[in-house]
């Protein structure tokens, strides 16, 4: 969606012009007028502010929805929506769709969110972790699934003492410089779960490769949602037997990751990858890797047997 044209704002220099916008849309598009009226409703001129507030009450909800979806929507319209447009599902959905909408302004709209919008937020844990009020509201939502609520409970749970020994062991594998390891350890040890989630999204590779082994599953999930995550990192994660089956399922369930053959191969040879996942992906292996898997004593016998049967089937078809 297009942002509000700067020229429109620059034209609002006189009281007469401001009052004219309050009185009539003129040539303004509905979304532009709605956004401008929101700004004028807090104008220093009390007459202008009052006229703008009155005009806002007659604006169609569709105008606000369009304005809220804009990638460069002004912060003021999010705040206005959180105070004056609660109870309107289309407004709630628009605020969730716009990743630039501050989390705290979504909270009042949670009761109107669909299950798809709740899931969209859960797929953006950086937004949920940014506001404990939003997380608490989502936990009470009838649209939240049992899995959603379990994750939210982990996010909101009291912070257990940080296991600095385990943290240092993880850092030993990802950061060769002792000084940098100590600095990162001290930084992570002071972080809450929410802060570690934020760090998983915004930190560097060393942070992600350390936090993927965090004791809190929400932090692990945040690593997998990071927009900075690389295929090379996921390839490494897929082969780590120290990860939970939940994270390995997330990797296997991601279509983009499944296009990477190395990720599939590493998951197949990881003893912690759930059997139902590996059996489903078995046909994806080439002949060489299928043979190696059939002889891999670290994976379940059922998987080895299935690999052997698939080898025979392929040979028969030839």
TIKOL-960937 format. One record per residue (C-alpha): chain; x, y, z; residue in three letters. Coordinates in steps of 0.2 Angstrom, whole numbers, plus 2048, in hexadecimal, padded with zeros to 3 digits. Layout:
N
@cadena: A px: X py: Y pz: Z residuo: ALA
...
This chain:
318
@cadena: A px: 800 py: 800 pz: 800 residuo: UNK
@cadena: A px: 806 py: 812 pz: 7FC residuo: UNK
@cadena: A px: 80B py: 81D pz: 80A residuo: UNK
@cadena: A px: 803 py: 82E pz: 80D residuo: UNK
@cadena: A px: 809 py: 83A pz: 801 residuo: UNK
@cadena: A px: 815 py: 847 pz: 80A residuo: UNK
@cadena: A px: 80E py: 855 pz: 7FF residuo: UNK
@cadena: A px: 7FD py: 853 pz: 807 residuo: UNK
@cadena: A px: 805 py: 856 pz: 818 residuo: UNK
@cadena: A px: 80E py: 865 pz: 813 residuo: UNK
@cadena: A px: 7FE py: 86D pz: 80D residuo: UNK
@cadena: A px: 7F7 py: 86C pz: 81E residuo: UNK
@cadena: A px: 7FF py: 87C pz: 824 residuo: UNK
@cadena: A px: 7F0 py: 888 pz: 826 residuo: UNK
@cadena: A px: 7E1 py: 886 pz: 832 residuo: UNK
@cadena: A px: 7D6 py: 889 pz: 823 residuo: UNK
@cadena: A px: 7DE py: 87B pz: 819 residuo: UNK
@cadena: A px: 7DC py: 86F pz: 829 residuo: UNK
@cadena: A px: 7CA py: 874 pz: 82C residuo: UNK
@cadena: A px: 7C6 py: 871 pz: 819 residuo: UNK
@cadena: A px: 7CD py: 85F pz: 81A residuo: UNK
@cadena: A px: 7C2 py: 85C pz: 82A residuo: UNK
@cadena: A px: 7B3 py: 863 pz: 821 residuo: UNK
@cadena: A px: 7B5 py: 85A pz: 810 residuo: UNK
@cadena: A px: 7BF py: 84D pz: 808 residuo: UNK
@cadena: A px: 7C3 py: 857 pz: 7F8 residuo: UNK
@cadena: A px: 7CE py: 84E pz: 7ED residuo: UNK
@cadena: A px: 7D5 py: 843 pz: 7FB residuo: UNK
@cadena: A px: 7D4 py: 830 pz: 7FA residuo: UNK
@cadena: A px: 7CB py: 829 pz: 809 residuo: UNK
@cadena: A px: 7DA py: 821 pz: 811 residuo: UNK
@cadena: A px: 7E4 py: 831 pz: 80F residuo: UNK
@cadena: A px: 7D6 py: 83B pz: 817 residuo: UNK
@cadena: A px: 7D4 py: 82F pz: 825 residuo: UNK
@cadena: A px: 7E7 py: 830 pz: 829 residuo: UNK
@cadena: A px: 7E7 py: 843 pz: 828 residuo: UNK
@cadena: A px: 7D8 py: 844 pz: 833 residuo: UNK
@cadena: A px: 7E1 py: 839 pz: 840 residuo: UNK
@cadena: A px: 7F0 py: 845 pz: 840 residuo: UNK
@cadena: A px: 7E4 py: 855 pz: 841 residuo: UNK
@cadena: A px: 7DB py: 84D pz: 850 residuo: UNK
@cadena: A px: 7EA py: 851 pz: 85A residuo: UNK
@cadena: A px: 7ED py: 862 pz: 853 residuo: UNK
@cadena: A px: 7F3 py: 870 pz: 85F residuo: UNK
@cadena: A px: 7E4 py: 87A pz: 858 residuo: UNK
@cadena: A px: 7D5 py: 874 pz: 863 residuo: UNK
@cadena: A px: 7C8 py: 879 pz: 856 residuo: UNK
@cadena: A px: 7D2 py: 86F pz: 848 residuo: UNK
@cadena: A px: 7D4 py: 860 pz: 854 residuo: UNK
@cadena: A px: 7C1 py: 860 pz: 859 residuo: UNK
@cadena: A px: 7BC py: 861 pz: 846 residuo: UNK
@cadena: A px: 7C8 py: 853 pz: 841 residuo: UNK
@cadena: A px: 7C2 py: 848 pz: 850 residuo: UNK
@cadena: A px: 7B0 py: 84A pz: 84A residuo: UNK
@cadena: A px: 7B4 py: 847 pz: 838 residuo: UNK
@cadena: A px: 7BD py: 837 pz: 83D residuo: UNK
@cadena: A px: 7AD py: 830 pz: 844 residuo: UNK
@cadena: A px: 7A5 py: 830 pz: 833 residuo: UNK
@cadena: A px: 7B3 py: 828 pz: 829 residuo: UNK
@cadena: A px: 7B0 py: 817 pz: 822 residuo: UNK
@cadena: A px: 7B9 py: 809 pz: 82A residuo: UNK
@cadena: A px: 7C0 py: 804 pz: 819 residuo: UNK
@cadena: A px: 7CA py: 814 pz: 818 residuo: UNK
@cadena: A px: 7D2 py: 810 pz: 829 residuo: UNK
@cadena: A px: 7D6 py: 7FE pz: 823 residuo: UNK
@cadena: A px: 7DE py: 804 pz: 813 residuo: UNK
@cadena: A px: 7E9 py: 811 pz: 81D residuo: UNK
@cadena: A px: 7EE py: 804 pz: 82A residuo: UNK
@cadena: A px: 7F4 py: 7F8 pz: 81D residuo: UNK
@cadena: A px: 801 py: 805 pz: 816 residuo: UNK
@cadena: A px: 813 py: 800 pz: 818 residuo: UNK
@cadena: A px: 817 py: 812 pz: 81D residuo: UNK
@cadena: A px: 807 py: 815 pz: 827 residuo: UNK
@cadena: A px: 809 py: 823 pz: 834 residuo: UNK
@cadena: A px: 80B py: 81D pz: 846 residuo: UNK
@cadena: A px: 7FC py: 828 pz: 84B residuo: UNK
@cadena: A px: 7F0 py: 81E pz: 841 residuo: UNK
@cadena: A px: 7F5 py: 80E pz: 84A residuo: UNK
@cadena: A px: 7F2 py: 817 pz: 85B residuo: UNK
@cadena: A px: 7E2 py: 81E pz: 855 residuo: UNK
@cadena: A px: 7DC py: 80C pz: 850 residuo: UNK
@cadena: A px: 7E1 py: 805 pz: 861 residuo: UNK
@cadena: A px: 7D6 py: 812 pz: 86A residuo: UNK
@cadena: A px: 7C7 py: 815 pz: 85E residuo: UNK
@cadena: A px: 7C5 py: 807 pz: 852 residuo: UNK
@cadena: A px: 7C5 py: 7F8 pz: 85E residuo: UNK
@cadena: A px: 7B8 py: 7EB pz: 85A residuo: UNK
@cadena: A px: 7BA py: 7EC pz: 847 residuo: UNK
@cadena: A px: 7C1 py: 7DB pz: 841 residuo: UNK
@cadena: A px: 7C7 py: 7E3 pz: 830 residuo: UNK
@cadena: A px: 7D1 py: 7F0 pz: 83A residuo: UNK
@cadena: A px: 7D9 py: 7E3 pz: 845 residuo: UNK
@cadena: A px: 7DE py: 7D8 pz: 836 residuo: UNK
@cadena: A px: 7E6 py: 7E7 pz: 82D residuo: UNK
@cadena: A px: 7F1 py: 7EB pz: 83D residuo: UNK
@cadena: A px: 7F7 py: 7DA pz: 83E residuo: UNK
@cadena: A px: 7FB py: 7D9 pz: 82B residuo: UNK
@cadena: A px: 806 py: 7E9 pz: 82D residuo: UNK
@cadena: A px: 816 py: 7E4 pz: 835 residuo: UNK
@cadena: A px: 81A py: 7F6 pz: 838 residuo: UNK
@cadena: A px: 80B py: 7F7 pz: 844 residuo: UNK
@cadena: A px: 812 py: 7F8 pz: 856 residuo: UNK
@cadena: A px: 80D py: 7E9 pz: 860 residuo: UNK
@cadena: A px: 805 py: 7F2 pz: 86E residuo: UNK
@cadena: A px: 7F8 py: 7FA pz: 863 residuo: UNK
@cadena: A px: 7F2 py: 7E8 pz: 85D residuo: UNK
@cadena: A px: 7EE py: 7E3 pz: 86F residuo: UNK
@cadena: A px: 7DD py: 7EB pz: 870 residuo: UNK
@cadena: A px: 7D8 py: 7E2 pz: 860 residuo: UNK
@cadena: A px: 7DC py: 7D0 pz: 865 residuo: UNK
@cadena: A px: 7CA py: 7CB pz: 869 residuo: UNK
@cadena: A px: 7C6 py: 7CF pz: 856 residuo: UNK
@cadena: A px: 7D5 py: 7C5 pz: 84F residuo: UNK
@cadena: A px: 7D1 py: 7B6 pz: 844 residuo: UNK
@cadena: A px: 7DB py: 7A6 pz: 847 residuo: UNK
@cadena: A px: 7E5 py: 7AA pz: 837 residuo: UNK
@cadena: A px: 7EA py: 7BB pz: 83E residuo: UNK
@cadena: A px: 7EF py: 7B4 pz: 84F residuo: UNK
@cadena: A px: 7FA py: 7A7 pz: 846 residuo: UNK
@cadena: A px: 802 py: 7B5 pz: 83C residuo: UNK
@cadena: A px: 807 py: 7BE pz: 84C residuo: UNK
@cadena: A px: 80E py: 7AD pz: 853 residuo: UNK
@cadena: A px: 818 py: 7AC pz: 843 residuo: UNK
@cadena: A px: 81F py: 7BD pz: 848 residuo: UNK
@cadena: A px: 825 py: 7BA pz: 859 residuo: UNK
@cadena: A px: 82F py: 7C9 pz: 859 residuo: UNK
@cadena: A px: 81F py: 7D3 pz: 859 residuo: UNK
@cadena: A px: 817 py: 7C9 pz: 867 residuo: UNK
@cadena: A px: 826 py: 7C9 pz: 872 residuo: UNK
@cadena: A px: 827 py: 7DC pz: 870 residuo: UNK
@cadena: A px: 817 py: 7DE pz: 87B residuo: UNK
@cadena: A px: 813 py: 7D3 pz: 88A residuo: UNK
@cadena: A px: 801 py: 7DB pz: 889 residuo: UNK
@cadena: A px: 7FF py: 7D4 pz: 877 residuo: UNK
@cadena: A px: 805 py: 7C3 pz: 87C residuo: UNK
@cadena: A px: 7FA py: 7C2 pz: 88B residuo: UNK
@cadena: A px: 7EB py: 7C8 pz: 880 residuo: UNK
@cadena: A px: 7EF py: 7BB pz: 873 residuo: UNK
@cadena: A px: 7F0 py: 7AD pz: 881 residuo: UNK
@cadena: A px: 7DE py: 7B1 pz: 885 residuo: UNK
@cadena: A px: 7D8 py: 7B2 pz: 873 residuo: UNK
@cadena: A px: 7CB py: 7A5 pz: 86E residuo: UNK
@cadena: A px: 7D4 py: 7A5 pz: 85D residuo: UNK
@cadena: A px: 7E4 py: 79F pz: 864 residuo: UNK
@cadena: A px: 7E8 py: 78C pz: 861 residuo: UNK
@cadena: A px: 7EE py: 781 pz: 86F residuo: UNK
@cadena: A px: 800 py: 782 pz: 867 residuo: UNK
@cadena: A px: 7FF py: 795 pz: 867 residuo: UNK
@cadena: A px: 7FA py: 796 pz: 879 residuo: UNK
@cadena: A px: 808 py: 78A pz: 87E residuo: UNK
@cadena: A px: 815 py: 795 pz: 875 residuo: UNK
@cadena: A px: 80D py: 7A5 pz: 87D residuo: UNK
@cadena: A px: 80E py: 79D pz: 88F residuo: UNK
@cadena: A px: 821 py: 799 pz: 88C residuo: UNK
@cadena: A px: 823 py: 7AB pz: 887 residuo: UNK
@cadena: A px: 81A py: 7B2 pz: 896 residuo: UNK
@cadena: A px: 821 py: 7A6 pz: 8A3 residuo: UNK
@cadena: A px: 82C py: 7AC pz: 8B1 residuo: UNK
@cadena: A px: 83E py: 7AC pz: 8AB residuo: UNK
@cadena: A px: 848 py: 79D pz: 8B2 residuo: UNK
@cadena: A px: 85B py: 7A0 pz: 8B6 residuo: UNK
@cadena: A px: 866 py: 7A0 pz: 8A7 residuo: UNK
@cadena: A px: 871 py: 791 pz: 8A5 residuo: UNK
@cadena: A px: 881 py: 79A pz: 8A1 residuo: UNK
@cadena: A px: 88A py: 78A pz: 89F residuo: UNK
@cadena: A px: 87F py: 783 pz: 892 residuo: UNK
@cadena: A px: 87F py: 795 pz: 88A residuo: UNK
@cadena: A px: 892 py: 795 pz: 889 residuo: UNK
@cadena: A px: 893 py: 783 pz: 882 residuo: UNK
@cadena: A px: 888 py: 789 pz: 874 residuo: UNK
@cadena: A px: 893 py: 799 pz: 871 residuo: UNK
@cadena: A px: 8A2 py: 78E pz: 871 residuo: UNK
@cadena: A px: 89C py: 786 pz: 861 residuo: UNK
@cadena: A px: 897 py: 797 pz: 858 residuo: UNK
@cadena: A px: 8A4 py: 7A4 pz: 85E residuo: UNK
@cadena: A px: 8B6 py: 7A0 pz: 85D residuo: UNK
@cadena: A px: 8BC py: 7B0 pz: 865 residuo: UNK
@cadena: A px: 8BC py: 7AE pz: 878 residuo: UNK
@cadena: A px: 8B9 py: 7C1 pz: 87C residuo: UNK
@cadena: A px: 8AA py: 7C2 pz: 870 residuo: UNK
@cadena: A px: 8A3 py: 7B2 pz: 878 residuo: UNK
@cadena: A px: 8A4 py: 7B9 pz: 889 residuo: UNK
@cadena: A px: 89C py: 7CA pz: 884 residuo: UNK
@cadena: A px: 88E py: 7C0 pz: 87B residuo: UNK
@cadena: A px: 88B py: 7B5 pz: 88A residuo: UNK
@cadena: A px: 88A py: 7C4 pz: 896 residuo: UNK
@cadena: A px: 87E py: 7CC pz: 88A residuo: UNK
@cadena: A px: 873 py: 7BD pz: 888 residuo: UNK
@cadena: A px: 873 py: 7B9 pz: 89B residuo: UNK
@cadena: A px: 86A py: 7C9 pz: 89F residuo: UNK
@cadena: A px: 85D py: 7C7 pz: 892 residuo: UNK
@cadena: A px: 84B py: 7C2 pz: 895 residuo: UNK
@cadena: A px: 842 py: 7B6 pz: 88A residuo: UNK
@cadena: A px: 83A py: 7C5 pz: 880 residuo: UNK
@cadena: A px: 84B py: 7CD pz: 87E residuo: UNK
@cadena: A px: 853 py: 7BD pz: 878 residuo: UNK
@cadena: A px: 844 py: 7BB pz: 86B residuo: UNK
@cadena: A px: 848 py: 7CC pz: 865 residuo: UNK
@cadena: A px: 85B py: 7C8 pz: 864 residuo: UNK
@cadena: A px: 857 py: 7B8 pz: 85A residuo: UNK
@cadena: A px: 84E py: 7C3 pz: 84D residuo: UNK
@cadena: A px: 85A py: 7D2 pz: 84D residuo: UNK
@cadena: A px: 86B py: 7CA pz: 852 residuo: UNK
@cadena: A px: 879 py: 7C3 pz: 847 residuo: UNK
@cadena: A px: 87D py: 7B1 pz: 843 residuo: UNK
@cadena: A px: 886 py: 7AE pz: 853 residuo: UNK
@cadena: A px: 876 py: 7B3 pz: 85D residuo: UNK
@cadena: A px: 86B py: 7A7 pz: 853 residuo: UNK
@cadena: A px: 877 py: 799 pz: 853 residuo: UNK
@cadena: A px: 878 py: 79A pz: 866 residuo: UNK
@cadena: A px: 865 py: 79E pz: 869 residuo: UNK
@cadena: A px: 85F py: 78F pz: 85F residuo: UNK
@cadena: A px: 865 py: 785 pz: 86E residuo: UNK
@cadena: A px: 85C py: 790 pz: 87B residuo: UNK
@cadena: A px: 853 py: 787 pz: 888 residuo: UNK
@cadena: A px: 843 py: 791 pz: 884 residuo: UNK
@cadena: A px: 83A py: 78A pz: 874 residuo: UNK
@cadena: A px: 833 py: 79B pz: 870 residuo: UNK
@cadena: A px: 845 py: 7A2 pz: 86E residuo: UNK
@cadena: A px: 849 py: 793 pz: 863 residuo: UNK
@cadena: A px: 839 py: 796 pz: 858 residuo: UNK
@cadena: A px: 83E py: 7A9 pz: 857 residuo: UNK
@cadena: A px: 84F py: 7A3 pz: 850 residuo: UNK
@cadena: A px: 846 py: 79A pz: 842 residuo: UNK
@cadena: A px: 83B py: 7A9 pz: 83E residuo: UNK
@cadena: A px: 849 py: 7B5 pz: 83D residuo: UNK
@cadena: A px: 849 py: 7BE pz: 82C residuo: UNK
@cadena: A px: 85C py: 7BD pz: 82D residuo: UNK
@cadena: A px: 85D py: 7AA pz: 82E residuo: UNK
@cadena: A px: 868 py: 7A3 pz: 820 residuo: UNK
@cadena: A px: 867 py: 792 pz: 818 residuo: UNK
@cadena: A px: 878 py: 78E pz: 81E residuo: UNK
@cadena: A px: 872 py: 790 pz: 830 residuo: UNK
@cadena: A px: 863 py: 785 pz: 82D residuo: UNK
@cadena: A px: 86E py: 778 pz: 825 residuo: UNK
@cadena: A px: 878 py: 778 pz: 835 residuo: UNK
@cadena: A px: 868 py: 778 pz: 840 residuo: UNK
@cadena: A px: 861 py: 769 pz: 837 residuo: UNK
@cadena: A px: 86F py: 75E pz: 83C residuo: UNK
@cadena: A px: 86F py: 763 pz: 84E residuo: UNK
@cadena: A px: 86A py: 754 pz: 859 residuo: UNK
@cadena: A px: 869 py: 761 pz: 868 residuo: UNK
@cadena: A px: 85A py: 769 pz: 861 residuo: UNK
@cadena: A px: 848 py: 765 pz: 866 residuo: UNK
@cadena: A px: 83D py: 75B pz: 85A residuo: UNK
@cadena: A px: 832 py: 76B pz: 85A residuo: UNK
@cadena: A px: 83F py: 775 pz: 851 residuo: UNK
@cadena: A px: 844 py: 767 pz: 845 residuo: UNK
@cadena: A px: 831 py: 766 pz: 840 residuo: UNK
@cadena: A px: 831 py: 778 pz: 83D residuo: UNK
@cadena: A px: 840 py: 777 pz: 831 residuo: UNK
@cadena: A px: 838 py: 768 pz: 829 residuo: UNK
@cadena: A px: 828 py: 770 pz: 827 residuo: UNK
@cadena: A px: 82F py: 780 pz: 81E residuo: UNK
@cadena: A px: 82D py: 77F pz: 80B residuo: UNK
@cadena: A px: 83B py: 78A pz: 808 residuo: UNK
@cadena: A px: 847 py: 780 pz: 813 residuo: UNK
@cadena: A px: 841 py: 770 pz: 80B residuo: UNK
@cadena: A px: 848 py: 776 pz: 7FA residuo: UNK
@cadena: A px: 859 py: 775 pz: 801 residuo: UNK
@cadena: A px: 85F py: 763 pz: 7FF residuo: UNK
@cadena: A px: 86D py: 765 pz: 80C residuo: UNK
@cadena: A px: 85F py: 769 pz: 819 residuo: UNK
@cadena: A px: 855 py: 75A pz: 815 residuo: UNK
@cadena: A px: 864 py: 74F pz: 815 residuo: UNK
@cadena: A px: 86A py: 755 pz: 826 residuo: UNK
@cadena: A px: 858 py: 753 pz: 82D residuo: UNK
@cadena: A px: 857 py: 741 pz: 827 residuo: UNK
@cadena: A px: 868 py: 73D pz: 830 residuo: UNK
@cadena: A px: 863 py: 746 pz: 840 residuo: UNK
@cadena: A px: 85E py: 739 pz: 84D residuo: UNK
@cadena: A px: 853 py: 746 pz: 855 residuo: UNK
@cadena: A px: 848 py: 74A pz: 846 residuo: UNK
@cadena: A px: 837 py: 742 pz: 849 residuo: UNK
@cadena: A px: 835 py: 732 pz: 840 residuo: UNK
@cadena: A px: 824 py: 737 pz: 837 residuo: UNK
@cadena: A px: 82E py: 746 pz: 830 residuo: UNK
@cadena: A px: 83D py: 73C pz: 829 residuo: UNK
@cadena: A px: 831 py: 72E pz: 822 residuo: UNK
@cadena: A px: 828 py: 73B pz: 818 residuo: UNK
@cadena: A px: 838 py: 743 pz: 811 residuo: UNK
@cadena: A px: 840 py: 732 pz: 80E residuo: UNK
@cadena: A px: 83C py: 732 pz: 7FB residuo: UNK
@cadena: A px: 845 py: 743 pz: 7F9 residuo: UNK
@cadena: A px: 856 py: 73B pz: 7FC residuo: UNK
@cadena: A px: 861 py: 736 pz: 7ED residuo: UNK
@cadena: A px: 869 py: 725 pz: 7EB residuo: UNK
@cadena: A px: 879 py: 729 pz: 7F4 residuo: UNK
@cadena: A px: 872 py: 731 pz: 803 residuo: UNK
@cadena: A px: 864 py: 724 pz: 804 residuo: UNK
@cadena: A px: 871 py: 716 pz: 805 residuo: UNK
@cadena: A px: 87B py: 720 pz: 813 residuo: UNK
@cadena: A px: 86B py: 722 pz: 81D residuo: UNK
@cadena: A px: 867 py: 70F pz: 81C residuo: UNK
@cadena: A px: 877 py: 70C pz: 825 residuo: UNK
@cadena: A px: 876 py: 71A pz: 831 residuo: UNK
@cadena: A px: 875 py: 712 pz: 843 residuo: UNK
@cadena: A px: 871 py: 723 pz: 84B residuo: UNK
@cadena: A px: 85F py: 724 pz: 843 residuo: UNK
@cadena: A px: 850 py: 719 pz: 847 residuo: UNK
@cadena: A px: 850 py: 708 pz: 841 residuo: UNK
@cadena: A px: 83F py: 70B pz: 838 residuo: UNK
@cadena: A px: 847 py: 718 pz: 82E residuo: UNK
@cadena: A px: 856 py: 70E pz: 829 residuo: UNK
@cadena: A px: 84A py: 700 pz: 824 residuo: UNK
@cadena: A px: 83F py: 70B pz: 81A residuo: UNK
@cadena: A px: 84F py: 712 pz: 811 residuo: UNK
@cadena: A px: 854 py: 701 pz: 80D residuo: UNK
@cadena: A px: 843 py: 6FC pz: 806 residuo: UNK
@cadena: A px: 843 py: 70C pz: 7FB residuo: UNK
@cadena: A px: 854 py: 708 pz: 7F4 residuo: UNK
@cadena: A px: 84D py: 6F7 pz: 7EF residuo: UNK
@cadena: A px: 83D py: 6FF pz: 7E7 residuo: UNK
@cadena: A px: 848 py: 70B pz: 7DD residuo: UNK
@cadena: A px: 853 py: 6FD pz: 7D7 residuo: UNK
@cadena: A px: 844 py: 6F3 pz: 7D2 residuo: UNK
@cadena: A px: 83C py: 701 pz: 7C8 residuo: UNK
@cadena: A px: 84C py: 703 pz: 7BE residuo: UNK
